[in-house]
Amino acid sequence: MKSALAITTVVLAVIAAWFVAAALMNASLQRDAYANAGRTDYSTQDFIADSLNMERPKLPAPHQVVSELYKLVFATAPTSKRSLVYHGAITLEETLIGFLIGAALGIGLAILIVSMQWLERSMMPWIVASQTVPIIALAPMIVVILNQFNITGVAPKAAIAAYLSFFPITVGMVKGFRSPDPLQLDLMRTYSATPLQTFLKLRAPASAPFFFASMKIGAAAALVGAVVAEVTKSEDGGLGARLLAGSYYGQTVQIWAALFAAAALSAALVGIIGLVGRATEHRMGLAP
């Protein structure tokens, strides 16, 4: 009860601050609109109301974003290219493909690093260095290079999503595979367990909490990669394409609606992984 009350209080405070910020940021535009229309007989209440309902505001008010989301999600046919459901499905496909590739690569690298410690010294610096290149600069390069090999459509965007997602998964799984207590490892050696048996019976089960935490971060990173790739190559659609189209035509409400749709998609992916993680850990006896 207290937790719900605290969350509700924070959400209401954020919404109130958002309304105030929207009114303040749109005030100059609304003042210019009144001047162009030759209107001087307006009250403060009218001024605030109009500044919160501008067609192209600097900062849209919360109710404008909610209205745009309703229109583009529920009031528009899912097959329409104006629908956020249509574009969200494209982004989701790219995200899931990239996430699965990144997860497989990340877990595979983690297994190699834990199994052969010399690989950590040789590979880990390069894995870390790979994440220092700004994705906004790398994404166009990947798209152009793959296009030269006639690889277009979902593949380049999934590759960028995989690039962003494999790193947190690799780091998290290395930590997870190394999480067993040294006494437990000594006990496995006492039983003459092979490295494979130690991995399957001890390291893999012990890494479950790290696995699901890494998957959450990886899924969110994969979606960011997919959206950035869509901004780079927008003709195929996706939520990133909607962001780019909104910026081209000054449709700030459309931009914010696409942002919230992407955030909701990311939250859904993380939530699903969290539910699966809790159920798995409960079944394994790792959680109440």
N, C-alpha and C positions, 0 to 999 in steps of 0.2 A: 504493500500500500504506500509506504513512504517512498519507495523507489519510483512508483508510477507518478506520485505527486511531484517528486523532484524533476522527473523528465518532462512532465506537463508544464511545470513552471518555466523550465528552460526554453521549451519550444515556444510558449506564449511570449516570453521575453524576446526571443529572436524575431518572431513575427512582428511584434510591436516595433522593435528597432528597425526592421526592414521597412515597415510603412513610413516611419519617420525619415529614414534615409532616402526612400523613393520620393517623398514630398519635397525634401530639401534639394536633391539632385535635379529634379524635374522643374523646380521653381523658375529658373531662368528661361527655359524653353516655353513654359506656360505664359510667362510675362511677355515674351516676344510674340507668342501666338495672339494674346489679347491686343498687343500694340498693332500688329498687322491687321487685325480685324477691327481696329478702331474702337475697341470696347474698353470703357473705363468704369462702368457701373457694376462692378462685381464685388461681392463680399469675400471676406477671408474664407468662409466655409466653401463658397463656390470655387475659389482659387485652389484650395487644398483638394477638393473633390475632383476638379478638372486635371490637376497635376498628377493625380493617382490613376487617371483613366486616359492618358494620352495614347495615341495610336503608335507613335514611335518614341517612347521615353528613353531617357538615358538609363534609368533603372526601373524596370517594370515592378508594379506592386504585386504582392502575393496573389491577390484575387485574379489578376490578369494572367499570371502564369498558370494558375489552377484552371481558369477558363480555357486557355490555349491547350493545355494538356487534355482536358475533357473533349475539346473539339477534335483534336488530332488523334486521340486514342479511341474514343467511344463513338463520336459522331461522324467519323470518316471511315469509309470502307477499308478493311485491313489490306486489301489488294491495291489500294490507291497509293501512288507515289508521294502523296502528301501525308499519308498516315505514318505516325510514329511507330505503330505496330509493324508496318512493312519494313521500315528502316531499322527498327530494333531487332527484327528477325535476322536481317543481314549482319548486323553487328554481333549478334549472339552466335551466329554460325562461325564467323571469323574468330571470335573470342574462344569458343569451345575447341575448335581445331587447333588454334595456336596454344591454348592452355594444355591440351592433351600432349602435344608435341613437346612443349616446354617441361611438363611434368615428367614425361618419360626421359627426356634428356637430363633433367636435374637429378632425378633419382638414380639414373645410371651413373652419372658423374660422381654422385655421393658414394655409391657403392664402391666404385673404383678407388676413390680417395681414401675411404676407410680401410679397404682391403690392402692397398699398397700405399704406405705412408709417404714414400718418396714422390708420389704423384701430387701430394698436397703442396710440396715445395715447388714443383715444376708447373702445375696447372692452376693452383689457386690464384697466384698473382695475375695470370691472364684472364681468369674468370672475373676477378674484381675489375681489372682494367677494361674489360668489355662493357662494363656498365658506366664508365666515365664519359663515353661519347654521348652528347645530347641526342635524344631520340628524334627530336624535331629536325635535326640535321641528317641523321642516319636513315630515317624512313624514306625520303625521296631517293637516296642512293640505292637502297634495297629494291624499291619499286622499279627504278630505271634498269638496274642490272638484270633483274628477273624478266623484265619486259623484252630485253635483248635475246632471251632464250625462249620467247613466246610463252612465258609463264605469267598469266594475267588473272584477273578475277579475284577469287578468295585467297589464293595461294600467297601472293606477296603480303597481304595484310595479316594472314595467319602466321607468316614467318616473323613479322615484326612483333606480333603478340607473343609468340614463342620466345623471341629474343628477350623480351622484358620479363617474362614469367619464370624462365629457367633459373635465374640467379637466386631469388629468395628461396626457391625450392631446394636448390643445391646446398645453400648454406644451412638451411633449416634441417635438412635430412642428414647432413654430416654431423650436426650437433645431436640429432636424434639417435643416429646409429652409435654414437660414442657416449650416450647417456647412461648405459648400464654401470652399476657400481663395480669398481675393480675386484671386489670380493666375489661378485657373481661371475666375472670373467675367469677368475682363478678357479672357481668351483667347476666351470665348464672344462677347463684344462685338466682339473683333477679327474674328471669323468672321461678324459681322453676324447673329448668332442672335437670333431674336425672343424676347420674354419667355417665351412658351409653350415654345419649343424649349429655352431655358435651364432651364426648370423640369423638363421631361420628361427631358432628356439629362444634367442635372447635379444639380439640387437634389433631385429625387425619388430617384435612386439613392444619393446621398450620405446621405440621411435614413434608409436602411434600418436601421442599428443603433439609431437613436433610435426608429424606428417600433416595433420589436419590444419594446424596453424600455418604451415608453409603453403598448403593448398589455398587457404583463404587469401593470403597475400598474393600468391601467384595468379589466382583468378582475377583479382582486382587489377593487377598489373597487366594481365593479358587484355582486359577490356580497354585500359588506357592505350595500350599499343594499337589495338584495332581502331579506336577512334582517331588517333593521330594518323594512322595510315589512310583512313578514309578522308581526312582533311587533305592529305597529299594527293590522293587520287579519288576525286569525289564523284566521278561519273557513274560509278557502280552502286552508289547509294550507301545508306548507313547513317547512323546518328551523327558521325563526323561530317558527312556531306550536308546534313541539315544545319549543323553549326556554321559551316562555310557559306551556305546559301543565305542564311540569316545575316551574316556579317557583310556579304556583298550588297544586300538590299536594305541594310539598316533595320532589319526586323529583330529588335532586341528581345521582344516577347518570344519569338520563335527560337532564338538562341537559348534563352533560359529554359524554355519548355524541353528542348533537346537535351540540355544539361541535366535537368531533373530526371528525364527518361533514362539517360545513361547512368545516373546515380542510382535510380531504382533498380535497374538491371544488375548493376554491380552488387547492390545490397541483397538482391534475390539470390545471386550466385553464392555470395559469402554466407548467407543465411542457410541455404540448402546444404552447403558443405559443413556448416556448424551443426546442423541437425543430425546429419549422417555421422559426424564425429562424435557427438554426445551419445548417440545410440550405440556406436561401435565401442566406445570406451566403457559404457555401462555394461555391455555384453562381455567385455574382457575383464571387468572388475576393476578398471582403472578410475571409475567415477561412480558416485552414488546413484 
